[in-house]
Each structure stands twice: as structure tokens, then as C-alpha cells.
Amino acid sequence: MYTTDNAPIKLTAASAQSNSREPQTYFHALGTAIARKWESANWDSNRFPDIAATSLARSVPHQSIAWADIVQWLHSTSDLPQQGDLDNPFGEPPLHVYVHPRFYIQALFWINSSIAIHQHGFCGAFTLLSGASLESLYRFSPTRRVNEHLLLGELERTHCHVLQPGTVRQIVAGNSFIHAVSHIEVPCVTIIVRTSHNQEAGPQYR
């Protein structure tokens, strides 16, 4: 569940183990529903975060699938979606579970990593499937532009909270959503629905 101001809400739910679905079936249904809704919105990237967040909240991943089912699927199938860069440090590993020409869905496994402070060059939404994470939100006030890749300024932490399974967060491209996440339980698994890149967002500063 989420709110329009993007404040996370804790949901209490039973373990997905008792009501688990096949990951391939679950993610295909989720991706198809998102594609249909976004197409009806004329593929407007400004509408995508709300569409992705609403779809994640309604599909309740933490009640529908378990991270162990995703691992088993990974090891047992020869029909995984096309994968991206598995050496990318954003996820240990980052696993593509649904791929559409305009967006994709990933299951991100976290064992040791914490994510540095960053904004986003893409948009979408994410939810915690398993574990717990500490998220800090920031505001950046630029004071000097060195070049298109480097800005100097003041960074202020504005909020800090714990994310738990069932929390859904919108990802807005650009500097209106700057955050850092520390994973405080192992394993921590995130489901993210995202575009590849938003041209209007500019560089992904961190």
C-alpha cells in the first residue's frame, strides 16, 4: 500500500510460503497488467510511477510469492527473461523476471550491500518482498554547476524510516526523490518495476 505523498505504510501479512504462486505466472500477470494500464495512459512517463505502485500494491507480492520460489525458478528453468548486467552492483544479483520493450521488473537480492545516496534517471516503483530496510530521504540544494556530470551543493536528510514487506514506494525521476537504503535483514529482496531511462530526467546523480 502507498499514499499519494509517497509515505510508506507498514502492512502486516501472513507469510507468502502458505499461499505461494509460480513466480513466472505471477510476474507475467503483473507485467501484462502494467503494460495495459500504461498503454491506456499513452505511455506517459509521468503516469508510470503511479501505475507501477498501484499495480504492486494490488498484487501484494509479499503474500503471493516467496523469495525461495524465485531462487528455485532461477535454477530450474531454461526460459528466463533476457537478463541485463548481472555484474551490476545494484543487486546481488539483479534478476530480470519480466521484460517489456518499455519497462522491466526485477527481483533484487541484497546480502551485504547498502545503496549510496542517489537520485534516479528512471521512474517506476518498488516494494520489499522479504527482509527489512532503513531508508533515508534527502534534499539537495545545488550551489555550483561544475559540468553536466557534477553538481556541488548542500545535502540535507529530511526523513528516515524502516521499510518492511508490503511497503510500496514510487520512484520519480530527477532530484525530487533522493534516497539511500541500508538493508538490515538478510536476505533482503526487493521487487522493482522500472523504465530503462527517462530522457527528461538528465543524469542520475549520486
C-alpha positions in Angstrom: 0.0 0.0 0.0 1.2 3.6 -0.6 -0.1 7.1 -0.3 -0.1 10.0 -2.7 2.7 11.7 -0.8 4.8 8.6 -1.2 5.0 7.9 2.5 5.4 4.2 3.2 2.8 2.3 5.1 3.5 -0.9 7.0 1.3 -3.9 6.2 1.0 -6.9 8.4 0.6 -10.1 6.4 1.0 -13.9 6.6 4.0 -15.5 5.1 3.9 -16.0 1.4 5.0 -19.6 1.9 1.5 -20.7 2.6 -0.1 -19.0 -0.5 2.8 -19.1 -3.0 2.2 -18.9 -6.7 4.6 -19.8 -9.6 6.9 -16.8 -10.0 6.8 -16.9 -13.8 3.0 -16.8 -13.8 2.8 -14.1 -11.1 5.3 -11.8 -12.8 3.8 -12.3 -16.3 0.4 -11.3 -14.9 1.8 -8.3 -13.1 3.8 -7.1 -16.2 0.9 -7.6 -18.6 -1.4 -5.6 -16.3 1.1 -2.7 -16.0 1.6 -2.6 -19.8 -2.1 -2.5 -20.4 -2.6 0.4 -18.0 0.4 2.3 -19.2 -0.7 1.9 -22.8 -4.1 3.4 -21.9 -2.2 6.4 -20.5 -0.5 6.9 -23.8 2.9 5.6 -22.4 3.2 8.9 -20.4 6.3 8.5 -18.2 4.8 10.9 -15.7 2.0 8.5 -15.1 4.2 5.4 -14.8 5.2 5.7 -11.1 1.5 5.7 -10.0 0.6 2.9 -12.4 3.5 0.8 -11.2 2.9 1.5 -7.5 -0.8 0.8 -7.8 -0.2 -2.5 -9.6 2.4 -3.6 -7.0 0.1 -2.7 -4.1 -2.9 -4.6 -5.6 -0.8 -7.7 -6.5 0.6 -8.0 -2.9 3.9 -9.7 -3.8 4.8 -10.5 -0.2 1.6 -12.5 0.1 1.8 -14.1 -3.3 5.4 -15.3 -3.8 8.4 -16.2 -1.7 12.0 -15.3 -2.4 12.9 -19.0 -2.2 10.4 -19.7 -5.0 12.3 -17.2 -7.2 15.6 -18.9 -6.5 14.1 -22.3 -7.3 12.7 -20.9 -10.6 16.1 -19.4 -11.5 17.8 -22.8 -11.0 15.2 -25.0 -12.6 14.0 -23.1 -15.8 15.6 -22.7 -19.2 13.2 -20.0 -20.1 14.2 -16.9 -18.0 13.6 -13.5 -19.4 16.5 -11.8 -21.1 18.9 -10.7 -18.4 20.8 -7.4 -18.0 24.2 -6.9 -16.5 24.4 -9.5 -13.7 27.7 -7.9 -12.6 25.9 -4.6 -11.8 26.4 -3.9 -8.1 22.8 -2.8 -7.8 21.5 -6.2 -6.6 23.3 -9.4 -5.6 22.3 -10.3 -8.2 19.8 -8.2 -10.1 17.4 -10.7 -11.7 15.1 -9.7 -14.6 11.8 -11.5 -14.0 9.7 -9.7 -16.7 10.9 -7.7 -19.7 8.7 -5.4 -21.9 10.1 -3.1 -24.6 9.3 -0.1 -22.4 9.9 -1.3 -18.9 11.0 -4.3 -16.9 10.6 -6.0 -13.5 13.5 -7.1 -11.4 14.0 -9.1 -8.2 16.9 -7.6 -6.4 18.6 -9.8 -3.8 20.7 -8.0 -1.1 23.2 -9.8 1.1 25.9 -7.3 2.0 25.2 -4.1 0.1 23.9 -0.7 1.2 22.9 1.7 -1.6 24.7 5.0 -1.8 22.7 8.3 -1.7 21.3 8.8 -5.2 18.5 10.1 -7.4 17.1 8.3 -10.4 17.4 8.5 -14.2 14.4 6.3 -14.5 10.9 6.0 -12.9 8.7 3.3 -11.5 8.1 1.8 -8.1 9.5 -0.8 -5.7 8.3 -3.0 -2.8 10.0 -5.1 -0.3 9.3 -8.8 -0.8 11.3 -10.0 2.2 13.5 -8.6 5.0 13.7 -5.0 6.3 15.5 -1.9 5.1 16.3 1.5 6.5 15.5 4.3 4.0 16.7 7.9 4.4 15.3 10.7 2.2 17.3 13.7 1.2 17.0 17.2 -0.2 19.8 18.6 -2.4 20.3 22.3 -2.9 22.8 23.0 -5.7 25.2 25.9 -5.3 27.6 25.4 -8.2 27.4 23.5 -11.5 30.8 22.2 -12.5 29.6 20.5 -15.6 26.7 18.3 -16.8 28.0 15.4 -14.7 29.0 17.2 -11.5 27.0 19.5 -9.2 28.1 20.9 -5.9 25.7 21.9 -3.2 24.2 21.1 0.2 22.6 17.7 1.0 20.1 17.5 3.9 18.5 14.4 5.3 14.8 15.0 5.7 13.3 11.7 6.9 14.3 8.2 7.9 12.1 5.1 8.3 12.0 1.4 8.1 10.7 -0.4 5.1 9.1 -3.8 5.6 7.4 -6.3 3.4 4.2 -4.8 1.8 5.7 -1.2 1.7 5.4 0.2 -1.8 7.4 3.3 -2.9 7.1 5.3 -6.1 10.3 6.2 -7.9 10.2 9.6 -9.5 13.0 10.5 -11.9 15.1 13.5 -11.1 16.0 15.3 -7.9 12.6 15.3 -6.3 13.3 11.8 -4.9 16.8 11.3 -3.5 17.3 8.5 -1.1 19.7 5.8 0.4 18.8 2.4 1.6 20.5 0.2 4.1 19.4 -3.5 4.3 19.1 -4.6 7.9 17.9 -8.2 7.4 19.5 -11.0 5.3 18.4 -11.8 2.8 16.6 -8.6 1.7 14.7 -8.9 -1.5 13.2 -6.0 -3.5 10.8 -6.2 -6.4 11.2 -3.1 -8.7 9.2 -2.1 -11.7 11.1 0.5 -13.7 11.8 2.1 -17.1 15.2 1.9 -18.6 15.8 5.6 -18.7 13.8 8.8 -18.7 15.2 11.3 -21.2 13.8 14.3 -19.3 15.4 13.2 -16.1 19.0 14.0 -17.1 22.0 12.3 -15.4 21.5 10.0 -12.4 23.5 11.9 -9.8 24.8 10.2 -6.7 
